Amino acid sequence: MSSVKLVELRQDRRLIDPNFDGYKLSLDTIPTIKHELTTPPLRAKPSEEQYSFLHVELFSLHNHLVQDPWDRLSVYFINAQGSIQKCTYCLETGRPKPPTVVYKLPSTANRQPGDYNISFKFMSEQLCLLCDGCNQIYLLETGDRRKSAEWKVAFKSDISQDHRNFVIRDAKVHNEGEIRKINFVLHRIGHREGEGNFTELLWYTITESQTKVRTLEYKETFCGKGSINYCALEPRSTGIILCSNKSFKAVSVAQEAEKEEGSATNGEETPSADSSNQNFAWSQTDEDITIKFACRPDVTKNDYKITCTKDKLQVKCRENVLLDNSLFSKVDTDLTTWTLENDFLQLTLVKDVSTLHWPFLVSGGPPESTDAEKDCSPPVGPPVSNLEAQMEECDEPTQSTEEEFYIDRIDHNTLKPTHRILLGSRPPLFSTCLRPGFPPAIATRQDVDACLWLLHISPTNPENWTFRHEGTFNALGYVEASKQQKKFIDCSPDLNYAVICESFRHIFIYKSKYDTANMLRNRNGPQVSIGKQQLVTLEDAGEVLGMALEDSIAFILTEKFVLYLQINVD
């Protein structure tokens, strides 16, 4: 990880409202149009063997409603007969158009218990990639989708002879001269005896020659134990971006590392073991690092020699090297101190970049100590905007505080991480498509707000890779934490409103501005702004299976209906 560049998410203060004073419930009715389904959506369910948390996420959080990024007033879903139905809302008439079937899968009768949901992604204005949830991939030529023409199969192939069941996480198309390349990432849950379940991401490429000859090529598999909170290919597939609470490694890179380690072990000269990197405990706060070594009774302060530079630490006791390695990040050498007391050698290093969380102290060293008795443990949960306010139950992180979420950028040539963004103990809130053909924006909780970040790449300087602050939903991070029954979260492309949708009954709509709340002020304070909250209650609609948002329309797919919520109707 020493070659990985740490990237910081920097908020744009112009997009933050310090005078926001919460949401006010509006009793205004949201006009809703219901279209009853004659055939319910096709929904896969896990088998008895698919009981892990990874399987539950994969099946229950699947969004069955797919929006066309190039025509946001059109959404698609697959019904139980294997037909892709298109639902379009017409702004001119204020009514939805009759649903149409644009493609029908050859057969769904061969599906087995435990097969994944059918998934598809729009890659351009005329191309779509579909996976049947089993073992086949379809490249579909859709034509001009605004004309509702029938889709045609341009390419079809089996994915793997060794595995079954996949869903598409992302797909991108670009041209290299006269050759067109389609890169896509498939997601599946694997299992190994003795290791349990794990997540696999498989990277494939479809190459199309000038004569329309297409070939499918396997590129790489990434494996990890954690959930996938975000997965996207860069615009020209020069890298893959992953967000998880566990590290994901390319299988080929891991195998090569094992071979090198094995050859080094079998050689005549073996490198010194890293056991010296395991004989201490360490912890951190926002400002400093504390390291403790156990001392023998016969040693004194004069027996120790400690050398600390900006990015390296060496600790020696007489002739024994206790630690000699590069640090994760830089420290302020002028403020480094150490003491010898209570049979412990204790070092205190001051971080050069305060608030930067260190996932490890030195490469190969022990993880951060979680001893509850130490006084240097970090505070639980994120800070609140008002330090005098009491922490509430919904502010507590739902995951263990030992888990750390991060975003990794993995290069397509080296298949190794090049950039990393540390997110702390909270996963992203949601991801949403803001620009067609571009990686989705990712929303994270910053204090009580939800901030949207969009990938920014400099064409002339690939090292200048970061996520740029695109917008803020005031206090939505705090609101989201209080919704225990939430299933889907998204926002409109114009960032005018956000929606939190429960599994069965309630849909919450949040707007950052309430038109009737002008000129409100705190006593002896500045003018405050109020957001607007609206509520839609679903009656006898069945479980919510999908959601998609447009600037003025929210599409909701349930077991019985397609709902059109007219958000911005005067």
Number of C-alpha atoms within 10 A of each C-alpha: 13 12 9 14 16 16 16 13 16 11 17 13 9 8 14 15 16 11 15 16 17 17 21 16 14 12 9 9 11 15 12 15 16 14 16 14 15 9 14 16 24 18 17 19 16 18 12 8 9 16 11 14 11 19 24 14 12 21 18 15 14 20 19 25 23 21 23 21 22 17 14 18 23 22 23 22 25 26 19 13 15 19 21 20 18 23 22 22 19 11 11 6 8 11 13 18 13 10 16 16 18 17 19 17 13 8 11 14 8 8 13 11 13 19 21 26 25 22 22 26 20 23 23 18 18 14 19 21 23 20 25 23 22 22 19 16 22 19 20 20 19 23 16 13 19 13 8 15 14 15 21 16 13 13 18 17 13 13 21 13 7 6 11 18 22 28 25 23 20 24 28 25 20 16 12 8 7 10 13 17 20 20 23 24 24 19 21 21 20 18 11 8 6 6 8 10 20 18 19 25 25 20 21 19 20 18 19 18 13 11 8 12 9 16 14 18 13 13 14 17 20 19 19 20 19 19 18 22 18 19 20 22 25 21 17 16 19 12 21 21 19 20 26 23 23 16 16 23 18 20 16 13 16 13 11 11 12 12 12 12 12 11 12 13 12 10 9 8 8 11 9 7 7 14 12 16 19 14 14 17 20 22 23 23 19 17 14 21 19 18 19 19 18 14 15 9 9 6 13 11 11 8 11 18 13 15 12 19 15 15 15 17 17 15 18 15 17 12 9 10 14 19 23 18 18 18 19 17 19 16 23 16 16 11 11 16 14 14 12 17 10 10 13 15 17 19 18 18 22 21 24 16 14 12 12 17 19 18 13 17 22 21 14 13 19 16 15 17 16 15 11 8 7 10 10 18 18 14 10 12 16 17 13 16 13 9 8 7 8 9 14 10 9 14 21 15 15 12 12 11 16 13 15 18 21 21 22 26 25 23 17 17 8 11 20 19 23 19 21 22 18 19 21 18 20 22 23 22 20 19 21 19 19 18 13 16 20 18 24 23 22 23 26 20 24 23 19 20 21 24 28 27 22 22 18 13 16 10 9 7 8 9 12 13 18 22 19 17 21 18 20 24 25 29 23 26 21 19 18 20 18 14 14 9 13 17 19 21 19 21 27 19 18 11 18 16 24 21 24 22 23 19 18 19 16 17 20 17 20 24 22 23 19 17 11 9 13 12 10 13 13 10 7 6 8 11 14 17 21 22 22 19 22 19 18 16 11 16 9 12 18 15 16 25 23 22 25 27 25 21 17 17 21 23 25 22 27 24 19 20 22 22 21 22 19 20 19 13 10 4
